[in-house]
Amino acid sequence: MPRIAVLVVAAGSGTRLGAGGPKAFVGIDEHSILRHALRGVFAAPDAQVIVVAPPGREGDALTEALEAAGDRRELVSITTGGSTRQESVRAGLHSVWADVEIVLVHDAARALTPPEVFARVIAAIDAGADAAIPVLPVIDTIKRIDGDLIVAAVDRAELAAAQTPQGFRREVLDAAYDAVEQDFTDDAAVVAEAGHDVAVVAGDDRAFKITTPMDLGRARGLVEPIAPASVGISRNAAAPRVGIGTDVHAFGGTGSLWLAGVEWPGEPALSGHSDGDAVAHAIVDALLSAAGLGDIGSRFGTDRPEYAAAHADTFLGRTLALLGEAGWRIGNVTVQVQANRPRFAVRRAEAEAALSAALGGASVSVSATTTDGLGFTGAGEGVAAFAVALVLPA
């Protein structure tokens, strides 16, 4: 069991970034802020890694963490954050394993923090410090002001800019959080309030916090591309691969029928954890199978509440991203629907366009047939779909 845990705080709303969603899931390049932050975490010494995610984005956080972890997936867990940073850290502390001795708290927004900063913080704790944080010297001239007037100059030799990861002896951080009665801007302040000294180690210019659009632009200019996720695929880089997927769902759900990525008003709904779209689900299975990435149950299973009632665009868009990260692109997809209803002929082009759009413009063809009254589809009890997908090296 690792003696170190890293809490990656990724629950911020990102209001100042203005990206229209949680900051951690905004892209720096083709990968998110969170994914880049996790690269530094997993390049550091082995540790339990706890990602504190915004409510409703736990599944996305888990996907990012598992892909970053490589062969250390058993070290990953996800928890849901609170309305403040302090509440989010407290939530993460509840998930720390019993044998952990050192806890690092790291802001996902400091996505480019190099692994040597983690090592310096850990070394300071191992050397006897109760707490240690990375800092950078303040290089600007600082003034104390009162309204519109300068009151005095501030000696910048006494100042430093705090960064993360901030490291603590586990029992020190736990006790400090148990005792804290007010909000602080970082964990070092919580521990200092409890009466502990906080040591400092050298920070890094690359560990700046992505807060504004200008910060995001700076990160995009500095980022080093992430290599495709290692998924244990043994393949000839020049060879295409083919996968087959199937899915069945019974009628009996609530609301509207969703099938092949479109809504069918007036038709009975299919039952299922999501919207029961057997066509989309068969396509997901075929694509994952072709790329050697498992199946729909392992990626979007019923234990993932964020996919409840999700439609085709959610499943297919995420599958497209998984393929890209593993070094694949879609050649084409064909799918056959077996059902008495709905009648596909009048909406085939619309369904193909919806599925193609969800897969980034990939070629998708849909055909439909009945089974001459045989089986559960012939009896009108549900829908079956069978998909074949071709993937090519990216």
PEBEL-V827809 format. One record per residue. RES is the residue in three letters. PSI is psi as a letter, one per 30 degrees, with the letter a starting at -180 (NA if undefined). OMEGA is omega in radians with two decimals (999 if undefined). BURIAL is # if it has 16 or more other C-alpha atoms within 10 Angstrom, else .. Layout:
res: (RES/RES)
psi: (PSI/PSI)
omega: (OMEGA/OMEGA)
burial: (BURIAL/BURIAL)
This chain:
res: (MET/PRO/ARG/ILE/ALA/VAL/LEU/VAL/VAL/ALA/ALA/GLY/SER/GLY/THR/ARG/LEU/GLY/ALA/GLY/GLY/PRO/LYS/ALA/PHE/VAL/GLY/ILE/ASP/GLU/HIS/SER/ILE/LEU/ARG/HIS/ALA/LEU/ARG/GLY/VAL/PHE/ALA/ALA/PRO/ASP/ALA/GLN/VAL/ILE/VAL/VAL/ALA/PRO/PRO/GLY/ARG/GLU/GLY/ASP/ALA/LEU/THR/GLU/ALA/LEU/GLU/ALA/ALA/GLY/ASP/ARG/ARG/GLU/LEU/VAL/SER/ILE/THR/THR/GLY/GLY/SER/THR/ARG/GLN/GLU/SER/VAL/ARG/ALA/GLY/LEU/HIS/SER/VAL/TRP/ALA/ASP/VAL/GLU/ILE/VAL/LEU/VAL/HIS/ASP/ALA/ALA/ARG/ALA/LEU/THR/PRO/PRO/GLU/VAL/PHE/ALA/ARG/VAL/ILE/ALA/ALA/ILE/ASP/ALA/GLY/ALA/ASP/ALA/ALA/ILE/PRO/VAL/LEU/PRO/VAL/ILE/ASP/THR/ILE/LYS/ARG/ILE/ASP/GLY/ASP/LEU/ILE/VAL/ALA/ALA/VAL/ASP/ARG/ALA/GLU/LEU/ALA/ALA/ALA/GLN/THR/PRO/GLN/GLY/PHE/ARG/ARG/GLU/VAL/LEU/ASP/ALA/ALA/TYR/ASP/ALA/VAL/GLU/GLN/ASP/PHE/THR/ASP/ASP/ALA/ALA/VAL/VAL/ALA/GLU/ALA/GLY/HIS/ASP/VAL/ALA/VAL/VAL/ALA/GLY/ASP/ASP/ARG/ALA/PHE/LYS/ILE/THR/THR/PRO/MET/ASP/LEU/GLY/ARG/ALA/ARG/GLY/LEU/VAL/GLU/PRO/ILE/ALA/PRO/ALA/SER/VAL/GLY/ILE/SER/ARG/ASN/ALA/ALA/ALA/PRO/ARG/VAL/GLY/ILE/GLY/THR/ASP/VAL/HIS/ALA/PHE/GLY/GLY/THR/GLY/SER/LEU/TRP/LEU/ALA/GLY/VAL/GLU/TRP/PRO/GLY/GLU/PRO/ALA/LEU/SER/GLY/HIS/SER/ASP/GLY/ASP/ALA/VAL/ALA/HIS/ALA/ILE/VAL/ASP/ALA/LEU/LEU/SER/ALA/ALA/GLY/LEU/GLY/ASP/ILE/GLY/SER/ARG/PHE/GLY/THR/ASP/ARG/PRO/GLU/TYR/ALA/ALA/ALA/HIS/ALA/ASP/THR/PHE/LEU/GLY/ARG/THR/LEU/ALA/LEU/LEU/GLY/GLU/ALA/GLY/TRP/ARG/ILE/GLY/ASN/VAL/THR/VAL/GLN/VAL/GLN/ALA/ASN/ARG/PRO/ARG/PHE/ALA/VAL/ARG/ARG/ALA/GLU/ALA/GLU/ALA/ALA/LEU/SER/ALA/ALA/LEU/GLY/GLY/ALA/SER/VAL/SER/VAL/SER/ALA/THR/THR/THR/ASP/GLY/LEU/GLY/PHE/THR/GLY/ALA/GLY/GLU/GLY/VAL/ALA/ALA/PHE/ALA/VAL/ALA/LEU/VAL/LEU/PRO/ALA)
psi: (k/k/f/k/k/j/j/j/j/g/g/l/f/g/e/f/f/h/g/g/l/k/e/f/g/k/k/e/b/f/l/l/e/e/e/e/e/f/e/e/e/f/f/l/l/k/l/k/j/j/k/j/l/l/k/f/g/e/e/e/e/e/e/e/e/e/e/f/f/b/g/h/f/f/f/k/l/k/l/k/l/a/f/l/e/e/e/e/e/e/e/e/f/f/f/k/l/e/f/k/f/k/k/k/k/k/k/f/f/i/f/g/k/l/f/f/e/e/e/e/e/e/e/e/e/f/f/f/k/f/k/k/k/k/l/k/k/k/f/l/k/k/k/k/l/j/b/g/k/k/e/l/l/k/j/f/f/g/l/k/k/k/a/l/k/k/k/k/k/e/e/e/e/e/e/e/e/f/f/k/g/l/k/l/f/l/f/e/e/e/e/e/f/g/g/k/k/j/l/k/l/k/a/k/f/f/g/l/k/j/e/l/e/e/e/e/e/e/e/f/f/f/k/k/k/k/l/k/k/j/g/g/k/j/l/k/f/f/k/l/l/k/l/k/k/l/k/k/k/l/l/g/a/l/a/l/k/k/k/h/g/l/k/i/k/f/k/k/l/k/l/l/e/b/g/g/j/e/e/e/e/e/e/e/e/e/e/e/e/e/f/h/g/b/l/e/e/f/e/h/l/f/g/i/f/f/g/k/g/l/l/e/e/e/e/e/e/e/e/e/e/e/e/e/f/g/g/l/l/k/d/l/k/k/k/k/k/j/l/e/l/l/j/f/e/f/g/e/e/e/e/e/e/e/e/e/e/f/g/g/g/l/k/k/k/k/l/k/l/l/g/h/g/k/a/f/e/e/f/g/f/a/k/k/k/k/k/k/k/k/k/l/k/NA)
omega: (3.11/3.11/-3.09/2.98/3.06/3.02/3.11/-3.05/-3.03/-3.01/-3.08/-3.10/-3.14/-3.09/-3.10/3.09/3.06/-3.10/3.08/3.14/-3.14/-3.03/-3.01/-3.07/3.04/-3.10/2.92/2.96/3.05/3.11/-3.06/3.01/-3.13/-3.11/3.11/3.09/-3.12/3.07/3.10/3.14/-3.08/3.01/3.09/-3.13/-3.12/-3.13/2.89/-3.11/3.14/3.09/3.11/-2.95/3.04/3.08/-3.14/-3.13/-3.12/-3.13/3.10/3.12/3.13/3.12/3.13/-3.09/-3.13/3.14/3.11/-3.02/-3.09/-3.11/3.12/-3.05/-3.12/-3.14/-2.97/2.94/-3.10/3.00/-3.08/-3.11/3.14/-3.08/3.08/3.11/-3.10/3.09/3.13/3.11/3.12/3.10/3.12/-3.13/3.12/-3.10/-3.10/-3.13/-3.02/-3.06/-3.10/-3.13/-3.09/3.10/3.01/3.07/-3.02/3.09/3.08/-3.13/3.03/-2.88/-3.05/3.13/-3.10/-3.07/-3.14/3.06/3.06/-3.10/3.14/3.12/3.12/-3.14/3.13/3.09/3.11/3.14/3.04/-3.13/3.02/-3.10/3.11/3.12/3.05/3.14/2.99/3.08/3.07/-3.06/3.10/2.98/-3.06/3.10/2.97/-3.07/3.02/-3.05/-3.12/-3.03/3.01/3.13/-3.10/2.99/3.10/3.14/-3.07/3.08/-3.13/-3.04/3.05/3.10/-3.09/3.08/2.99/0.22/3.01/-3.01/-3.06/2.88/-2.98/-3.08/3.11/-3.12/3.12/-3.11/3.14/3.13/3.07/-3.05/-3.00/-3.10/3.11/-3.13/3.05/-3.07/3.05/-3.04/3.08/3.12/3.09/-3.13/3.09/3.11/3.11/3.04/-3.12/3.02/3.11/3.12/3.09/3.03/-3.12/3.04/-3.11/3.14/-3.11/-3.10/3.12/-3.09/3.10/-3.07/-3.06/3.06/3.09/3.08/3.14/3.08/3.10/3.14/-3.14/3.10/-3.07/-2.95/2.99/-3.08/3.06/3.07/3.09/-3.12/3.07/-3.08/3.07/-3.14/3.02/-3.05/2.95/-3.03/-3.10/-2.99/2.99/3.13/-3.11/3.09/3.13/3.11/3.08/3.05/3.08/3.03/3.11/2.97/3.13/3.09/3.12/3.10/-3.07/3.00/2.98/-3.12/-3.10/3.04/3.12/3.12/-3.11/-3.13/3.10/3.11/3.12/-3.11/3.03/3.11/3.11/3.13/3.08/3.14/3.10/-3.10/-3.06/-3.14/-3.14/-3.10/3.08/3.09/3.10/-3.14/-3.12/-3.13/3.12/3.12/-3.12/-3.10/-3.11/-3.05/3.11/-3.11/-3.05/3.14/-3.12/-3.09/-3.04/-2.98/-3.11/3.06/-3.13/-3.03/-3.12/3.12/3.06/3.13/3.12/-3.13/-3.02/-3.07/3.10/-3.11/-3.06/3.11/3.13/3.11/3.09/3.12/3.13/3.12/-3.13/-3.14/3.11/3.05/-3.12/2.95/-3.07/2.99/3.03/-3.13/2.97/-3.12/3.07/3.10/3.04/-3.11/3.03/-3.13/0.01/3.10/-3.02/-2.94/-3.03/-3.07/-3.10/-3.11/3.12/3.13/3.13/3.13/3.13/3.14/3.13/3.14/3.14/3.14/3.03/3.12/3.14/3.13/3.12/3.04/-3.10/3.00/-3.11/3.12/2.99/-3.13/3.08/3.08/-3.10/3.04/-3.06/3.08/3.10/3.10/3.12/-3.09/-3.10/-3.05/3.01/3.12/-3.11/-3.05/3.00/-3.10/3.04/3.05/-3.09/3.05/-3.10/999)
burial: (./././#/#/#/#/#/#/#/#/#/#/#/././#/././././#/#/#/#/#/#/#/././#/#/#/#/#/#/#/#/#/#/#/#/./#/./#/#/#/#/#/#/#/#/#/././#/#/#/./#/#/./#/#/#/#/#/#/././#/././#/#/#/#/#/#/#/#/././#/#/./#/#/#/#/#/#/./#/#/./././#/#/#/#/#/#/#/#/#/#/#/#/#/#/#/#/#/#/#/./#/#/#/./#/#/./././#/#/#/#/#/#/#/#/./././././././././././././././././././././././././#/#/#/#/#/#/#/#/#/./#/#/#/./#/#/././././././././#/#/#/./#/#/./#/#/./#/./#/#/#/#/#/#/#/././#/#/#/#/#/././././#/././#/./././././././././#/./#/././././././././#/#/#/#/#/#/#/#/#/#/#/#/./#/./././#/#/#/#/#/#/./#/./././#/#/#/#/#/#/#/#/#/#/#/#/#/#/#/#/#/#/#/#/#/#/#/#/#/#/./#/#/././#/#/./././././#/#/#/././#/#/#/./#/#/#/#/#/#/#/#/#/#/#/#/#/#/#/#/#/#/#/#/#/#/#/#/#/#/#/././#/./././#/././#/#/#/#/#/#/#/#/#/././#/#/#/#/#/./#/./././././././#/#/#/./#/#/#/#/#/#/#/#/#/#/#/#/#/#/.)
